[in-house]
């Protein structure tokens, strides 16, 4: 009888787990980005050859604009940049609201590509100072990369097991920013066309971040992927979202936390995060790998200064960003 009761209880718990749903908290599309985000103008903390401009300059210069349900932000692709200037005009935007646990669903048609580019969609601590409170990189790559890199950057005592339930390949396991020049703990995606020109040629796709107290995970589906969950495809009309752990299969990148077999305490390393989209040029990663990525023979900085037409594809085209909690 006790065994039967236990089995019944487990089935009830399983049924309850499958009923877990997320509710829509915020949705951004088209001109809504202008009200929900701040255009940053400080010097690039990653030392890029870039000049982040304010919202009025971005709109006036056609670097940020909305067309119907799309939002576009880009780097300048028309001007020669004087050597004495701070860098090529570009855009970095930060959400006014900070978020914690939930699902972040991005419907993206085009990401910035090309030599010297370093685009990222990521989140970072509201409280700081960095790296206190953590950083989550969802989309990131440089130069002519073709595979996305998702990673965490934290204070000490946060690491990931090398083998875990993910379809991507583990690149590094120590999330501490003091280790290996702030490499963080990263996973390289193995799905085709998760980044760069291939991503854009297929019309983009969907990226989803799941952030809970037990795991941080990222999924990617190409635009025409028949395995894309229907609730992700319909997210622009949906105000409810079922638990992804039930129906979506293994994520492309998985970062288990202490309560789920990892070695990273959630409360000690993560707090409310702002959402960022940016596009820097050269800098600590794209600049140092420029010469080995087939982008030479000039230096990265000279390339940025003197080749405006090379940045014609250096833009974000976002259909929607939806936050479920």
C-alpha positions in Angstrom: 0.0 0.0 0.0 2.8 2.4 0.9 4.5 1.7 -2.5 1.3 2.3 -4.4 0.7 5.5 -2.5 4.3 6.6 -3.3 3.9 5.8 -7.0 0.6 7.7 -7.0 2.2 10.7 -5.4 5.0 10.7 -8.0 2.6 10.6 -10.9 0.7 13.5 -9.3 3.9 15.5 -8.9 4.8 14.7 -12.5 1.4 15.9 -13.7 1.8 19.1 -11.7 5.2 19.7 -13.2 3.8 19.5 -16.7 1.2 22.2 -15.8 3.9 24.7 -14.9 3.5 27.8 -17.1 5.1 31.1 -17.6 3.0 34.3 -18.0 3.9 37.2 -20.4 5.5 40.1 -18.5 6.8 42.3 -21.3 6.8 42.3 -25.1 8.8 44.5 -27.4 8.5 45.0 -31.2 8.9 47.8 -33.6 8.9 51.3 -32.0 8.3 49.8 -28.5 12.1 49.4 -28.3 12.5 53.2 -28.2 10.5 53.4 -25.0 11.8 50.3 -23.3 15.6 50.7 -23.8 18.3 53.3 -23.1 20.9 54.2 -25.8 24.3 54.2 -24.0 27.0 56.6 -24.9 30.0 55.7 -22.6 33.3 54.5 -23.8 33.2 50.8 -24.8 34.3 48.8 -21.7 35.7 46.1 -24.1 38.0 48.7 -25.8 36.4 48.6 -29.2 37.0 51.0 -32.1 33.4 52.2 -31.7 31.5 55.3 -30.9 28.2 54.5 -29.1 25.7 57.3 -29.9 22.6 58.6 -28.1 19.1 57.9 -29.2 18.6 61.2 -31.1 21.8 60.8 -33.0 21.0 57.2 -33.8 17.6 58.1 -35.2 18.9 61.1 -37.1 21.7 59.0 -38.6 19.4 56.1 -39.4 21.3 53.8 -37.1 18.2 53.0 -35.1 14.8 52.8 -36.7 11.6 50.8 -36.7 9.7 49.6 -39.7 6.3 48.0 -39.1 6.9 45.2 -36.6 10.7 45.3 -37.0 13.3 47.1 -35.1 16.7 47.7 -36.7 20.0 49.0 -35.1 23.3 49.2 -37.0 26.8 50.5 -37.3 27.6 53.4 -39.7 28.5 52.0 -43.1 29.0 55.3 -45.1 31.8 57.3 -43.4 35.6 57.2 -43.2 36.5 57.4 -39.5 39.3 59.9 -38.7 42.1 58.4 -36.6 41.5 60.9 -33.8 37.8 59.9 -33.5 36.6 57.6 -30.7 35.5 55.0 -33.3 32.8 54.2 -35.9 29.3 55.1 -34.8 27.3 52.2 -33.5 24.6 51.4 -31.0 24.4 49.8 -27.5 21.0 49.7 -25.8 20.1 48.6 -22.3 16.6 47.7 -21.0 15.1 50.1 -18.5 13.7 47.1 -16.6 15.8 44.4 -14.9 14.5 40.8 -14.8 15.2 37.6 -12.9 13.9 34.1 -13.5 11.9 33.5 -16.6 11.9 32.8 -20.4 13.4 35.4 -22.8 12.3 34.7 -26.4 14.0 36.5 -29.2 12.7 36.4 -32.8 15.6 37.6 -34.9 15.8 38.0 -38.6 19.4 39.3 -39.0 22.4 39.7 -36.8 25.5 41.9 -37.4 28.3 40.1 -39.4 31.6 40.8 -41.0 35.2 41.4 -40.2 35.9 43.4 -37.0 32.3 43.0 -35.7 31.5 41.8 -32.2 27.7 41.7 -31.6 26.1 40.4 -28.5 22.7 39.8 -26.9 23.3 39.5 -23.2 22.2 40.3 -19.7 24.1 41.8 -16.8 23.6 42.7 -13.1 21.5 45.7 -12.2 23.3 46.0 -8.8 26.9 45.3 -9.8 29.6 46.4 -9.9 30.6 43.9 -12.7 31.2 41.0 -12.4 29.1 40.9 -9.1 25.6 39.8 -9.9 26.8 37.9 -13.0 26.6 38.2 -16.8 24.8 35.9 -19.2 25.8 35.9 -22.9 23.1 34.4 -25.1 24.3 35.4 -28.6 27.9 36.3 -29.1 30.6 36.0 -31.8 33.3 37.9 -33.7 34.6 38.5 -37.2 33.6 35.6 -39.5 32.4 33.1 -36.8 29.7 30.7 -37.9 28.9 29.1 -34.5 27.2 31.0 -31.6 28.9 31.1 -28.2 26.8 31.2 -25.0 28.6 31.8 -21.7 28.5 32.9 -18.1 30.8 35.4 -16.4 30.8 35.6 -12.6 32.7 36.2 -9.4 34.8 33.3 -8.1 33.5 29.8 -7.1 31.2 29.2 -10.1 32.1 26.4 -12.5 30.3 23.9 -14.8 30.8 20.2 -15.3 32.5 19.5 -18.7 29.8 17.0 -19.7 26.1 17.9 -19.3 22.7 17.7 -21.0 23.3 20.0 -24.0 23.7 19.6 -27.7 26.5 22.2 -27.9 30.2 21.6 -27.2 31.8 22.7 -23.9 34.5 25.2 -24.5 35.4 26.2 -21.0 34.1 25.4 -17.5 35.3 28.1 -15.1 32.9 31.1 -15.0 35.2 33.2 -12.9 36.2 36.4 -14.8 39.6 36.3 -13.2 40.4 33.0 -15.0 42.0 32.8 -18.5 41.5 36.5 -19.3 37.7 36.5 -18.6 36.9 33.7 -20.9 34.0 32.6 -18.7 32.3 29.2 -19.0 31.2 28.9 -22.6 29.4 26.4 -24.9 29.8 26.5 -28.7 26.7 25.7 -30.6 26.9 22.7 -33.0 23.7 23.4 -35.0 24.3 24.7 -38.5 23.9 28.4 -39.1 23.5 29.5 -35.4 25.6 32.6 -36.1 26.9 34.9 -38.9 26.0 34.9 -42.6 24.4 31.5 -42.5 22.1 32.6 -39.8 21.1 35.6 -41.9 20.7 33.7 -45.2 18.1 31.4 -43.7 16.0 34.4 -42.4 17.3 34.2 -38.9 15.5 32.2 -36.2 14.6 32.0 -32.6 16.8 32.2 -29.5 15.4 31.4 -26.1 17.0 32.0 -22.7 15.7 30.0 -19.7 16.8 31.4 -16.3 15.8 29.6 -13.1 17.4 29.0 -9.8 18.4 25.5 -10.9 19.7 26.2 -14.4 20.5 28.7 -17.1 19.9 27.3 -20.6 19.8 28.6 -24.2 17.9 27.0 -27.2 18.3 28.0 -30.8 16.0 27.1 -33.8 16.6 28.2 -37.4 13.7 30.0 -39.1 12.7 26.9 -41.1 13.5 24.3 -38.4 10.5 21.9 -38.2 11.4 21.1 -34.6 10.8 24.7 -33.4 8.2 24.4 -30.6 4.8 25.7 -31.8 4.6 27.9 -28.7 7.8 29.6 -29.7 6.6 30.2 -33.2 3.4 31.6 -31.8 5.0 33.6 -29.0 4.0 36.9 -30.6 0.3 36.0 -29.9 0.8 34.0 -26.7 0.5 35.2 -23.2 1.2 31.8 -21.6 4.2 29.5 -22.1 4.5 25.9 -20.9 7.6 24.8 -19.0 10.4 24.1 -21.7 11.9 21.3 -19.7 8.8 19.2 -20.5 8.6 19.5 -24.3 11.7 21.2 -25.8 14.4 18.6 -25.4 18.0 19.3 -24.5 19.1 22.9 -24.9 22.0 24.0 -27.0 23.8 25.3 -24.0 23.1 24.3 -20.4 24.6 25.7 -17.2 23.4 23.7 -14.2 23.5 25.5 -10.8 24.2 24.1 -7.3 20.6 22.9 -6.8 20.8 20.9 -10.0 24.2 19.2 -9.8 26.4 22.2 -10.7 29.1 24.0 -8.7 27.6 27.5 -8.8 25.3 29.0 -6.2 22.6 30.9 -7.8 21.9 33.5 -5.1 25.6 34.2 -4.6 26.3 34.8 -8.3 23.1 36.2 -10.0 20.7 39.0 -9.3 18.2 41.0 -11.4 19.7 41.6 -14.9 19.2 44.3 -17.5 19.0 43.1 -21.2 21.6 44.5 -23.7 22.0 44.5 -27.4 25.2 45.9 -28.7 27.6 46.0 -31.6 31.2 46.9 -30.9 34.1 46.7 -33.4 37.5 45.3 -32.7 38.2 45.4 -29.0 39.4 42.7 -26.6 38.1 39.7 -28.6 37.4 40.7 -32.2 40.5 42.8 -32.3 42.9 40.2 -30.9 41.5 37.5 -33.3 41.2 39.7 -36.3 44.5 38.7 -38.0 43.9 35.0 -37.5 40.3 35.1 -38.8 41.1 35.8 -42.5 40.3 39.5 -42.1 43.8 41.1 -42.7 46.2 42.3 -43.8 45.5 45.6 -42.1 45.1 46.1 -38.4 41.5 45.8 -37.1 41.4 49.5 -36.2 42.6 50.6 -39.7 40.0 48.3 -41.2 37.2 49.9 -39.2 38.4 53.4 -40.1 38.8 53.0 -43.8 36.2 50.4 -45.0 32.7 51.7 -44.3 31.1 49.5 -47.0 32.3 46.5 -45.1 29.8 47.2 -42.4 26.7 47.1 -44.7 25.7 43.8 -43.0 26.5 45.0 -39.5 23.0 45.4 -38.2 20.4 43.8 -35.9 16.9 43.2 -37.3 14.6 42.1 -34.5 11.0 41.0 -34.9 10.2 40.7 -31.2 11.5 40.1 -27.7 9.2 38.7 -25.2 9.8 38.1 -21.5 7.8 35.4 -19.6 8.0 35.0 -15.8 
